[in-house]
């Protein structure tokens, strides 16, 4: 279930209504009155949820989860287990997205007061002019909130933290001694989109951001909330200005990222990993403990622990440097032969 501190539950809703919302056909219309309370990805699905299946290799996970309903294409209809109602549509992921919009709504701060009466501020919290604190937010002792910073509903901030001017936080849990510099954006929706009958639509991002103790996020850097799971930045990790961390990323402890680094979704980063400026990392890969990624590298493969990689596409740095040297030498020989 999405965290109720950040999302309102709009259910339960009948499967018949969800089928209508998504333009799907029910495999068993007689089960239209069955209700569900939430959407869930397959790994989190349970009997009172609706999920989706777009890849046949996850058929076993669907069989084990046994949700109340599942959005599937006609091609995958045979994979739906007994007792689970199929919501048949050519765009199963879009069906899930539309169901998520119907069942869950992000909480908002709509009250007239800048600091909600429901917010809890411990002794010694300092609020600069223009700071906005949403309902249900909790801020620990000795924390400073800069001018025009926005703390969204339900956000929890630990003790002795600093939130710079114009920063915004939503859907986030922060430990102690966390520093967010000016203009940082924490908890905005990750880049989730899918094709639907009406064109490309956004997929609701129902996860959170967790920043552990001692994390620093630089000016104008972005850490997106998870699609369903959490985006996590581990203890004492230091992130430069203008860095982007996408949804579902898990960053270990004591990592460093220089400016313009971009981490795509669902990347797993071990402890003590270092990124040079403008390094780019493709989605769904793993980087081992103590690895180093050179500046401007383009990473498309898993990196073993302790290795240093560089280049585009990135590879072990000595191999990359030998290739660069060979190309430079070859280019010189070719130029000499032409003259």
Buried (B, 14 or more C-beta within 10 A) or exposed (E): BBBEBBBEEEBBBBBBBBBEBBBBEBBEEEBBEBBBBBBBBBEBBBEBBBBBBBEEEBBEBBEEBBBBBBBBBEEBEEBBBEEBBBBBBBBBBBBBBBBBBBBBBBBEBEEEEBBBEBBEBBEEBEBBEBBBBBBBBBBBBBBBBBEBBBBBBBBBBBBBBBBBBBBBBBBBBBBBBBBBBBBBBBBBBBBBEBEBEEEEBEBBBBBBBBBBBBBBBBBBBBBBBBBBBBBBBBBBBBBBBBBBBBBBBBBBBBBBBBBBBBBBBBBBBBBBBBBBBBBBBBBEBBBBBBBBBBBBBBBBEEBBBEBBBBBEEBBBBEEBBEEEEEEEEEEEEEEEEEE
